[in-house]
Amino acid sequence: MVKRKNKKTQHLATIFLAVMGIGFLATIPIKDSVWGIILQGGFEAGLVGGLADWFAVTALFRHPLGIPIPHTALLPKNRHRIIAGIISMLENDWLTKESIRKKIDTINFTEKIFEIVDNELPSPAVQKNFIMMSKHLIKIFDMKRFSPLLEEEIKSRIHEIDSKNFLPLLIDQVTIREYDEKALEYVLKEIDEWARKESTKYKLGGLAIDAVENIKADGFMQFALKSFSNLVNEDKLGSIIQSLILKGVASFQDPLNQNRQTLMIHIDNKLQSLKNDQKVYDELNNFKTQLIEKWELQEQIVGLLSQIEQKANDFIDKPNFYDEYLLPIIKNGIDQIKSNPEKVLSIDAWIKNHISNLVDKNHSKIGILVKENLEKLDDKTLIKMVETNVGKDLQWIRVNGAVCGFLIGLVLVGIKAFF
């Protein structure tokens, strides 16, 4: 579009120049008349003005008619000075550090960032990128690297547990939940089942016979024992002992039995006394220390972390992960920042400070960048670029030169004719 307008203006300037030339030639036959003299003078001045301005405009970019006239083709000859002037103007006048800093200070970066974030967060592209980022963070997490640290932390926490803090609670729970009575019931039940077996009867009888025979006594006692062993055998003696054991078990199974109640009181007293027994605590602590030292946790920790990693990936792959879990967390974090004016100002100041530092460090690169890009252009391309952007105004100089020259010529010849 710009090129088309420039060509139209260039054609218009050429047309005006041609009109002046044709007018000058056309008035030669009538140059003896007053009007002929006036018109010829006007066209002559217009032709001279148009040619002069054409020469001036052309001399900016190239040699007129290809003739190397001095002080023509100014742009190609002085391109390095022009580029240096442009860079100096950019760095020292238009884009100084101070002007850039002042512009930076007028911009509310946090407000613009929040506005962009609010608009872009629900978009599919942002959702996709956040999900990819979440998976990447999980992927780069080295499980084996953190397993020794976790093992050390777990063991350290267990070491810090004092048995005095949980043993009294454990003893109280034993009493409250009646584990002592349940333990006694279990023991009595096992004894009862064992004592009722036929094999137990013979074993008890055999043990009793052996014990009687091995008792060393003198005189009448030795005679009495010998007589007793002849009267009973393993079966009879085993039955007697079996019956005594079963009766004893049955008596202790009765909740109202005095012996049972006495035994339970004794057990409870023993349990309560453990709360103040330092030897028990020392033994528990030693047992805990030995157990921790022999406990190899790294393999289990790596396995656990691998399972967590897989579950995390599966969780991220859920269709509602971003909308129901990740997005609310992000929005909540942003809302908390927005609700704190001091934090907003701090973030804005941080952004401006970093941009200002970036400008200070790279301000000279503005000129370097402009210089590099301009020097990449050859003379023909540079001239074409300038003509494309300002050629229209330059062509109007030619038009104005022809028109103004024509009008001035009319005035001057008219004045001359009048006098």
The 8 nearest C-alpha neighbors of each residue, nearest first, counted from 0:
[[1, 3, 2, 4, 5, 387, 6, 7],
 [2, 0, 4, 3, 5, 387, 388, 6],
 [1, 3, 5, 0, 4, 387, 6, 388],
 [2, 4, 0, 6, 1, 5, 7, 8],
 [5, 3, 7, 1, 6, 2, 8, 0],
 [6, 4, 391, 2, 8, 7, 3, 390],
 [7, 5, 9, 3, 8, 4, 10, 2],
 [6, 8, 4, 10, 5, 9, 11, 3],
 [9, 7, 11, 5, 10, 6, 391, 394],
 [10, 8, 6, 12, 11, 7, 394, 5],
 [11, 9, 13, 7, 8, 12, 14, 6],
 [10, 12, 8, 14, 9, 13, 7, 15],
 [13, 11, 398, 15, 9, 14, 10, 397],
 [12, 14, 10, 16, 11, 15, 17, 9],
 [13, 15, 17, 11, 12, 16, 10, 18],
 [14, 16, 18, 12, 17, 13, 11, 19],
 [17, 15, 13, 19, 14, 18, 49, 46],
 [16, 18, 14, 20, 19, 15, 21, 13],
 [19, 17, 15, 21, 16, 20, 22, 14],
 [18, 20, 42, 22, 46, 16, 17, 21],
 [19, 21, 17, 23, 22, 18, 46, 24],
 [22, 20, 18, 24, 23, 19, 25, 17],
 [21, 23, 25, 19, 20, 24, 42, 18],
 [22, 24, 42, 20, 39, 21, 26, 25],
 [25, 23, 21, 22, 27, 26, 20, 39],
 [24, 26, 22, 23, 27, 21, 28, 29],
 [27, 25, 29, 39, 23, 28, 24, 35],
 [26, 28, 30, 29, 24, 25, 23, 39],
 [29, 27, 26, 30, 25, 31, 35, 24],
 [30, 28, 35, 26, 31, 27, 32, 36],
 [29, 31, 35, 36, 27, 32, 28, 26],
 [32, 30, 29, 35, 36, 33, 28, 34],
 [33, 31, 35, 30, 34, 29, 36, 37],
 [34, 32, 36, 35, 37, 31, 416, 30],
 [35, 33, 37, 36, 32, 38, 30, 29],
 [34, 36, 30, 29, 32, 38, 33, 37],
 [35, 37, 30, 39, 33, 34, 38, 40],
 [36, 38, 34, 40, 412, 35, 39, 409],
 [39, 37, 41, 35, 40, 36, 34, 42],
 [40, 38, 42, 36, 26, 23, 41, 37],
 [39, 41, 43, 37, 408, 38, 42, 412],
 [40, 42, 408, 405, 409, 38, 44, 39],
 [43, 41, 45, 23, 19, 39, 405, 44],
 [42, 44, 40, 46, 41, 45, 23, 39],
 [43, 45, 404, 408, 47, 41, 405, 46],
 [405, 46, 44, 404, 401, 42, 48, 43],
 [47, 45, 19, 43, 49, 44, 48, 20],
 [46, 48, 44, 50, 45, 49, 51, 43],
 [49, 47, 400, 51, 45, 404, 401, 46],
 [48, 50, 401, 400, 46, 52, 51, 397],
 [51, 49, 53, 47, 52, 48, 46, 54],
 [52, 50, 48, 54, 53, 49, 47, 55],
 [51, 53, 55, 397, 49, 54, 50, 56],
 [54, 52, 50, 56, 51, 55, 397, 57],
 [53, 55, 51, 57, 52, 56, 58, 50],
 [54, 56, 52, 58, 53, 57, 51, 59],
 [57, 55, 53, 58, 59, 54, 52, 393],
 [56, 58, 54, 59, 55, 60, 53, 61],
 [59, 57, 71, 72, 55, 61, 60, 56],
 [58, 60, 73, 72, 57, 56, 74, 61],
 [59, 61, 72, 74, 58, 57, 73, 382],
 [62, 60, 72, 58, 57, 59, 63, 71],
 [61, 63, 65, 72, 71, 66, 67, 58],
 [64, 62, 65, 66, 57, 58, 61, 54],
 [63, 65, 66, 62, 61, 67, 57, 54],
 [66, 64, 62, 63, 67, 61, 68, 72],
 [65, 67, 64, 62, 68, 63, 71, 61],
 [68, 66, 62, 65, 69, 71, 63, 72],
 [67, 69, 66, 71, 70, 62, 63, 65],
 [70, 68, 71, 67, 72, 62, 66, 73],
 [69, 71, 68, 73, 72, 58, 67, 59],
 [70, 72, 58, 73, 62, 69, 68, 59],
 [73, 71, 61, 60, 58, 62, 59, 74],
 [72, 74, 59, 71, 76, 75, 77, 60],
 [73, 75, 77, 60, 78, 76, 72, 59],
 [76, 74, 78, 77, 73, 378, 72, 60],
 [77, 75, 73, 74, 78, 72, 79, 71],
 [78, 76, 80, 74, 79, 75, 73, 81],
 [77, 79, 81, 75, 74, 80, 76, 82],
 [80, 78, 82, 81, 77, 83, 76, 84],
 [81, 79, 83, 77, 82, 78, 84, 85],
 [80, 82, 78, 84, 79, 83, 77, 85],
 [83, 81, 85, 79, 84, 80, 78, 86],
 [82, 84, 80, 86, 81, 85, 87, 79],
 [85, 83, 81, 87, 82, 86, 88, 80],
 [84, 86, 82, 88, 87, 83, 89, 81],
 [85, 87, 366, 89, 83, 88, 84, 90],
 [88, 86, 84, 90, 89, 85, 91, 83],
 [87, 89, 92, 85, 91, 86, 90, 84],
 [90, 88, 93, 86, 94, 87, 92, 91],
 [89, 91, 94, 95, 87, 88, 92, 86],
 [90, 92, 95, 88, 87, 89, 93, 94],
 [93, 91, 88, 89, 90, 95, 94, 87],
 [92, 94, 89, 95, 88, 91, 90, 98],
 [95, 93, 89, 90, 92, 98, 99, 96],
 [96, 94, 90, 98, 91, 97, 92, 93],
 [97, 95, 99, 98, 100, 94, 359, 362],
 [96, 98, 100, 95, 99, 101, 94, 102],
 [97, 99, 101, 95, 100, 96, 102, 94],
 [98, 100, 102, 96, 101, 97, 103, 95],
 [101, 99, 103, 97, 102, 98, 96, 104],
 [102, 100, 104, 98, 103, 99, 97, 105],
 [101, 103, 99, 105, 100, 104, 98, 106],
 [102, 104, 100, 101, 106, 105, 99, 351],
 [105, 103, 101, 102, 106, 100, 351, 107],
 [106, 104, 102, 103, 101, 107, 100, 108],
 [105, 107, 103, 104, 108, 102, 111, 351],
 [108, 106, 110, 109, 111, 105, 347, 104],
 [107, 109, 111, 110, 106, 347, 112, 350],
 [110, 108, 112, 111, 347, 107, 113, 343],
 [111, 109, 113, 112, 108, 107, 114, 115],
 [110, 112, 114, 108, 109, 113, 115, 107],
 [111, 113, 109, 115, 114, 110, 108, 116],
 [114, 112, 116, 110, 115, 111, 109, 117],
 [113, 115, 111, 117, 112, 116, 110, 118],
 [114, 116, 112, 118, 113, 117, 119, 111],
 [115, 117, 113, 119, 118, 114, 120, 112],
 [118, 116, 114, 115, 119, 120, 113, 121],
 [117, 119, 115, 116, 120, 114, 121, 122],
 [118, 120, 116, 122, 121, 117, 115, 125],
 [119, 121, 122, 116, 117, 125, 118, 126],
 [122, 120, 119, 123, 126, 118, 125, 117],
 [121, 123, 119, 124, 125, 120, 126, 118],
 [124, 122, 126, 125, 127, 121, 120, 128],
 [123, 125, 127, 126, 122, 128, 119, 121],
 [126, 124, 128, 127, 122, 123, 120, 129],
 [127, 125, 123, 129, 124, 128, 130, 122],
 [126, 128, 124, 130, 125, 129, 123, 131],
 [129, 127, 131, 125, 130, 126, 132, 124],
 [130, 128, 132, 126, 131, 127, 133, 125],
 [129, 131, 133, 127, 132, 128, 126, 134],
 [132, 130, 128, 134, 129, 133, 135, 127],
 [131, 133, 129, 135, 130, 134, 128, 136],
 [134, 132, 130, 136, 135, 131, 129, 137],
 [135, 133, 137, 131, 136, 132, 138, 130],
 [134, 136, 138, 132, 137, 133, 131, 139],
 [137, 135, 133, 139, 138, 134, 132, 140],
 [138, 136, 134, 140, 135, 139, 133, 308],
 [137, 139, 135, 136, 140, 134, 141, 308],
 [140, 138, 136, 137, 141, 135, 134, 142],
 [139, 141, 137, 138, 142, 136, 135, 144],
 [142, 140, 144, 143, 139, 145, 138, 137],
 [141, 143, 144, 145, 301, 140, 146, 304],
 [144, 142, 146, 145, 141, 301, 147, 297],
 [143, 145, 142, 141, 146, 147, 148, 140],
 [144, 146, 148, 143, 142, 147, 149, 141],
 [145, 147, 149, 143, 148, 297, 144, 300],
 [148, 146, 150, 149, 145, 151, 297, 144],
 [147, 149, 151, 145, 146, 150, 152, 144],
 [148, 150, 152, 146, 151, 147, 153, 145],
 [151, 149, 147, 153, 148, 152, 296, 146],
 [150, 152, 148, 154, 149, 153, 155, 147],
 [151, 153, 149, 155, 150, 154, 148, 156],
 [154, 152, 156, 150, 155, 151, 149, 157],
 [155, 153, 157, 151, 156, 152, 158, 150],
 [154, 156, 152, 158, 153, 157, 151, 159],
 [155, 157, 159, 153, 158, 154, 152, 160],
 [156, 158, 154, 160, 159, 155, 153, 291],
 [159, 157, 155, 156, 160, 154, 288, 287],
 [158, 160, 156, 157, 161, 155, 154, 162],
 [159, 161, 157, 158, 162, 156, 164, 165],
 [162, 160, 163, 164, 159, 165, 158, 284],
 [161, 163, 164, 165, 166, 280, 160, 284],
 [164, 162, 161, 165, 166, 280, 167, 274],
 [163, 165, 162, 161, 166, 167, 168, 160],
 [164, 166, 168, 162, 167, 163, 169, 161],
 [167, 165, 169, 168, 163, 162, 170, 164],
 [168, 166, 170, 169, 274, 165, 171, 163],
 [169, 167, 171, 165, 166, 170, 172, 164],
 [168, 170, 166, 172, 167, 171, 165, 173],
 [171, 169, 173, 167, 172, 168, 166, 174],
 [172, 170, 168, 174, 173, 169, 175, 167],
 [171, 173, 175, 169, 174, 170, 176, 168],
 [174, 172, 178, 170, 171, 176, 175, 177],
 [173, 175, 177, 171, 172, 176, 178, 170],
 [176, 174, 172, 177, 173, 171, 178, 170],
 [175, 177, 173, 178, 174, 172, 179, 171],
 [178, 176, 174, 179, 175, 180, 173, 181],
 [177, 179, 181, 173, 180, 176, 182, 174],
 [180, 178, 182, 177, 181, 183, 173, 174],
 [181, 179, 183, 182, 177, 178, 184, 263],
 [182, 180, 178, 184, 183, 179, 185, 177],
 [181, 183, 185, 179, 180, 184, 178, 186],
 [184, 182, 180, 186, 185, 181, 187, 179],
 [185, 183, 181, 187, 182, 186, 188, 180],
 [184, 186, 182, 188, 183, 187, 181, 189],
 [185, 187, 183, 189, 188, 184, 190, 182],
 [188, 186, 190, 184, 189, 185, 191, 248],
 [187, 189, 191, 185, 186, 190, 184, 192],
 [188, 190, 186, 192, 191, 187, 193, 185],
 [191, 189, 193, 187, 188, 192, 194, 186],
 [192, 190, 188, 194, 193, 189, 187, 245],
 [191, 193, 189, 195, 190, 194, 188, 196],
 [192, 194, 190, 191, 195, 196, 189, 199],
 [193, 195, 191, 196, 192, 190, 199, 241],
 [196, 194, 192, 193, 191, 197, 199, 241],
 [195, 197, 199, 198, 194, 193, 200, 192],
 [198, 196, 200, 199, 195, 201, 194, 202],
 [197, 199, 201, 200, 196, 202, 203, 195],
 [198, 200, 202, 196, 197, 201, 194, 203],
 [199, 201, 237, 197, 203, 198, 202, 238],
 [202, 200, 204, 198, 203, 199, 237, 205],
 [201, 203, 199, 205, 204, 200, 206, 198],
 [202, 204, 237, 206, 200, 201, 205, 199],
 [237, 205, 203, 233, 236, 201, 207, 202],
 [206, 204, 202, 208, 233, 207, 203, 201],
 [205, 207, 203, 209, 204, 208, 210, 202],
 [206, 208, 210, 204, 205, 209, 203, 211],
 [209, 207, 211, 205, 210, 206, 212, 204],
 [210, 208, 212, 206, 207, 211, 213, 205],
 [209, 211, 207, 213, 208, 212, 206, 214],
 [212, 210, 208, 214, 213, 209, 207, 224],
 [211, 213, 209, 210, 214, 208, 228, 225],
 [212, 214, 210, 211, 209, 215, 208, 216],
 [215, 213, 211, 212, 210, 216, 224, 221],
 [214, 216, 213, 217, 221, 212, 211, 220],
 [215, 217, 221, 220, 214, 218, 219, 224],
 [218, 216, 221, 220, 219, 215, 222, 214],
 [219, 217, 221, 220, 222, 216, 223, 224],
 [218, 220, 222, 221, 223, 217, 216, 224],
 [221, 219, 223, 222, 218, 216, 217, 224],
 [220, 222, 216, 217, 224, 219, 223, 218],
 [223, 221, 219, 225, 220, 224, 226, 218],
 [224, 222, 220, 226, 225, 221, 219, 227],
 [225, 223, 227, 221, 226, 222, 220, 228],
 [226, 224, 222, 228, 223, 227, 221, 229],
 [225, 227, 223, 229, 224, 228, 222, 230],
 [228, 226, 224, 230, 229, 225, 223, 231],
 [227, 229, 225, 230, 231, 226, 224, 208],
 [230, 228, 226, 227, 231, 225, 232, 224],
 [229, 231, 227, 228, 226, 232, 225, 235],
 [232, 230, 228, 229, 235, 236, 227, 233],
 [231, 233, 234, 235, 236, 230, 228, 229],
 [232, 234, 204, 236, 205, 235, 237, 201],
 [235, 233, 237, 232, 236, 201, 204, 238],
 [236, 234, 238, 237, 232, 233, 231, 239],
 [235, 237, 204, 239, 233, 238, 234, 232],
 [204, 238, 236, 200, 203, 234, 240, 239],
 [239, 237, 241, 235, 236, 240, 200, 242],
 [238, 240, 236, 242, 237, 241, 243, 235],
 [239, 241, 243, 237, 242, 238, 244, 236],
 [242, 240, 238, 244, 243, 239, 237, 200],
 [243, 241, 239, 245, 240, 244, 238, 246],
 [242, 244, 240, 246, 241, 245, 247, 239],
 [245, 243, 247, 241, 246, 242, 248, 240],
 [246, 244, 248, 242, 247, 243, 249, 191],
 [247, 245, 249, 243, 248, 244, 242, 250],
 [246, 248, 244, 250, 245, 249, 243, 251],
 [249, 247, 245, 251, 250, 246, 187, 244],
 [250, 248, 246, 252, 247, 251, 245, 253],
 [249, 251, 247, 248, 252, 253, 246, 256],
 [252, 250, 259, 248, 253, 249, 247, 256],
 [253, 251, 249, 250, 248, 254, 184, 187],
 [252, 254, 256, 251, 255, 250, 249, 259],
 [255, 253, 256, 252, 259, 260, 251, 257],
 [256, 254, 253, 257, 260, 259, 258, 252],
 [255, 257, 259, 253, 258, 254, 260, 251],
 [256, 258, 260, 259, 261, 255, 254, 262],
 [257, 259, 261, 260, 256, 262, 251, 250],
 [258, 260, 262, 251, 256, 261, 257, 263],
 [261, 259, 257, 263, 262, 258, 264, 256],
 [260, 262, 258, 264, 259, 263, 257, 265],
 [261, 263, 265, 259, 260, 264, 258, 266],
 [264, 262, 266, 260, 265, 261, 267, 259],
 [265, 263, 267, 261, 262, 266, 268, 260],
 [264, 266, 262, 268, 263, 267, 269, 261],
 [267, 265, 263, 269, 268, 264, 262, 270],
 [266, 268, 270, 264, 269, 265, 263, 271],
 [269, 267, 271, 265, 270, 266, 272, 264],
 [268, 270, 272, 266, 267, 271, 265, 273],
 [271, 269, 267, 273, 272, 268, 266, 170],
 [272, 270, 268, 273, 269, 274, 267, 170],
 [271, 273, 269, 274, 270, 275, 268, 276],
 [274, 272, 276, 270, 271, 275, 269, 279],
 [275, 273, 272, 167, 271, 276, 166, 270],
 [276, 274, 273, 272, 277, 271, 279, 280],
 [275, 277, 273, 278, 279, 274, 272, 280],
 [278, 276, 280, 279, 275, 281, 274, 273],
 [279, 277, 281, 280, 276, 282, 283, 275],
 [278, 280, 282, 277, 281, 276, 283, 273],
 [281, 279, 283, 277, 282, 278, 284, 162],
 [282, 280, 278, 284, 279, 283, 285, 277],
 [281, 283, 285, 279, 280, 284, 278, 286],
 [284, 282, 286, 280, 285, 281, 287, 279],
 [283, 285, 287, 281, 286, 282, 280, 288],
 [286, 284, 288, 282, 287, 283, 281, 289],
 [285, 287, 283, 289, 284, 288, 290, 282],
 [286, 288, 284, 290, 285, 289, 283, 291],
 [289, 287, 285, 291, 290, 286, 284, 292],
 [290, 288, 292, 286, 291, 287, 285, 293],
 [289, 291, 287, 293, 288, 292, 294, 286],
 [292, 290, 294, 288, 293, 289, 287, 154],
 [291, 293, 289, 290, 294, 288, 295, 154],
 [294, 292, 290, 291, 295, 289, 288, 296],
 [293, 295, 291, 292, 290, 296, 289, 154],
 [296, 294, 297, 293, 298, 292, 299, 291],
 [295, 297, 299, 298, 150, 300, 294, 146],
 [298, 296, 300, 299, 146, 301, 295, 150],
 [297, 299, 301, 300, 296, 302, 295, 146],
 [298, 300, 302, 296, 297, 301, 303, 295],
 [299, 301, 303, 297, 302, 298, 146, 296],
 [302, 300, 304, 298, 303, 299, 142, 305],
 [303, 301, 299, 305, 300, 304, 298, 306],
 [302, 304, 300, 306, 305, 301, 299, 307],
 [303, 305, 307, 301, 306, 302, 300, 308],
 [306, 304, 308, 302, 307, 303, 301, 309],
 [305, 307, 303, 309, 304, 308, 310, 302],
 [306, 308, 304, 310, 305, 309, 311, 303],
 [309, 307, 305, 311, 306, 310, 304, 312],
 [310, 308, 312, 306, 311, 307, 313, 305],
 [309, 311, 313, 307, 312, 308, 314, 306],
 [310, 312, 314, 308, 309, 313, 307, 315],
 [313, 311, 315, 309, 314, 310, 316, 308],
 [312, 314, 310, 316, 311, 315, 309, 317],
 [313, 315, 311, 312, 316, 317, 310, 320],
 [316, 314, 312, 317, 313, 320, 311, 130],
 [317, 315, 313, 314, 312, 318, 320, 130],
 [316, 318, 320, 315, 314, 319, 313, 321],
 [319, 317, 320, 316, 321, 315, 322, 314],
 [318, 320, 322, 317, 323, 321, 324, 316],
 [321, 319, 324, 317, 323, 315, 318, 322],
 [320, 322, 325, 326, 324, 319, 323, 126],
 [323, 321, 326, 319, 320, 324, 325, 327],
 [324, 322, 319, 320, 321, 325, 327, 326],
 [323, 325, 320, 321, 327, 326, 322, 328],
 [324, 326, 321, 328, 327, 329, 320, 323],
 [325, 327, 329, 322, 328, 321, 324, 330],
 [328, 326, 330, 329, 325, 324, 331, 323],
 [329, 327, 331, 325, 326, 330, 332, 324],
 [330, 328, 326, 332, 331, 327, 333, 325],
 [331, 329, 333, 327, 332, 328, 334, 326],
 [330, 332, 334, 328, 333, 329, 327, 335],
 [331, 333, 329, 335, 330, 334, 328, 336],
 [332, 334, 330, 336, 335, 331, 337, 329],
 [335, 333, 337, 331, 336, 332, 330, 338],
 [334, 336, 338, 332, 333, 337, 331, 339],
 [335, 337, 333, 339, 334, 338, 342, 343],
 [338, 336, 334, 339, 335, 333, 343, 340],
 [337, 339, 335, 336, 334, 340, 343, 342],
 [338, 340, 336, 342, 337, 341, 343, 335],
 [341, 339, 343, 342, 344, 338, 337, 336],
 [340, 342, 344, 343, 339, 345, 346, 336],
 [341, 343, 345, 339, 340, 344, 346, 336],
 [344, 342, 340, 346, 345, 341, 347, 336],
 [345, 343, 347, 341, 342, 346, 348, 340],
 [344, 346, 342, 348, 343, 347, 341, 349],
 [347, 345, 349, 343, 348, 344, 342, 350],
 [346, 348, 344, 350, 349, 345, 109, 108],
 [349, 347, 345, 351, 346, 350, 352, 344],
 [348, 350, 346, 352, 347, 351, 345, 353],
 [351, 349, 347, 353, 352, 348, 354, 346],
 [352, 350, 354, 348, 353, 349, 355, 347],
 [351, 353, 355, 349, 350, 354, 348, 356],
 [352, 354, 356, 350, 355, 351, 357, 349],
 [353, 355, 357, 351, 356, 352, 358, 350],
 [356, 354, 358, 352, 357, 353, 351, 359],
 [357, 355, 359, 353, 358, 354, 352, 360],
 [356, 358, 354, 360, 355, 359, 361, 353],
 [357, 359, 355, 361, 362, 356, 360, 354],
 [360, 358, 356, 357, 362, 361, 355, 96],
 [361, 359, 357, 358, 362, 356, 363, 355],
 [360, 362, 358, 364, 363, 359, 357, 365],
 [363, 361, 358, 364, 359, 365, 360, 96],
 [362, 364, 365, 361, 366, 367, 90, 360],
 [363, 365, 367, 361, 362, 366, 368, 369],
 [366, 364, 368, 363, 367, 362, 369, 361],
 [365, 367, 86, 369, 364, 368, 363, 370],
 [368, 366, 364, 370, 365, 369, 371, 363],
 [367, 369, 371, 365, 370, 366, 364, 372],
 [370, 368, 366, 372, 367, 371, 373, 365],
 [369, 371, 367, 373, 368, 372, 374, 366],
 [372, 370, 368, 374, 369, 373, 367, 375],
 [371, 373, 375, 369, 370, 374, 368, 376],
 [374, 372, 370, 375, 376, 371, 369, 82],
 [375, 373, 371, 376, 372, 370, 377, 82],
 [374, 376, 372, 373, 371, 377, 370, 381],
 [377, 375, 374, 373, 381, 380, 378, 372],
 [376, 378, 380, 379, 381, 375, 374, 373],
 [379, 377, 381, 380, 75, 382, 376, 74],
 [378, 380, 382, 381, 377, 383, 376, 75],
 [379, 381, 383, 377, 382, 378, 376, 384],
 [380, 382, 384, 378, 383, 379, 376, 377],
 [383, 381, 385, 379, 384, 380, 378, 386],
 [382, 384, 380, 386, 381, 385, 387, 379],
 [383, 385, 387, 381, 382, 386, 380, 388],
 [386, 384, 382, 388, 387, 383, 389, 381],
 [385, 387, 390, 383, 389, 388, 384, 382],
 [388, 386, 384, 385, 390, 2, 383, 389],
 [387, 389, 385, 386, 390, 384, 1, 391],
 [390, 388, 386, 391, 392, 385, 387, 393],
 [391, 389, 386, 393, 392, 387, 388, 5],
 [390, 392, 5, 394, 393, 389, 8, 395],
 [393, 391, 395, 394, 390, 389, 396, 8],
 [394, 392, 390, 396, 395, 391, 56, 389],
 [395, 393, 397, 396, 391, 392, 9, 8],
 [394, 396, 398, 392, 397, 393, 399, 391],
 [397, 395, 399, 393, 394, 398, 400, 392],
 [396, 398, 400, 52, 394, 395, 399, 49],
 [399, 397, 12, 395, 401, 400, 396, 402],
 [398, 400, 396, 402, 397, 401, 403, 395],
 [401, 399, 48, 397, 49, 403, 398, 402],
 [400, 402, 49, 45, 48, 404, 398, 399],
 [403, 401, 405, 399, 404, 400, 45, 398],
 [402, 404, 406, 400, 405, 401, 399, 407],
 [405, 403, 45, 44, 48, 407, 401, 402],
 [45, 404, 406, 41, 408, 402, 44, 42],
 [407, 405, 409, 403, 408, 404, 41, 402],
 [406, 408, 410, 404, 409, 405, 403, 411],
 [409, 407, 41, 44, 405, 411, 40, 406],
 [410, 408, 41, 406, 412, 407, 411, 37],
 [409, 411, 413, 407, 408, 412, 414, 406],
 [410, 412, 408, 414, 413, 409, 407, 415],
 [413, 411, 415, 37, 409, 414, 410, 40],
 [414, 412, 410, 416, 415, 411, 409, 37],
 [413, 415, 417, 411, 412, 416, 410, 418],
 [414, 416, 412, 413, 418, 417, 411, 410],
 [417, 415, 413, 414, 418, 412, 33, 37],
 [416, 418, 414, 415, 413, 412, 411, 33],
 [417, 415, 416, 414, 413, 412, 411, 410]]
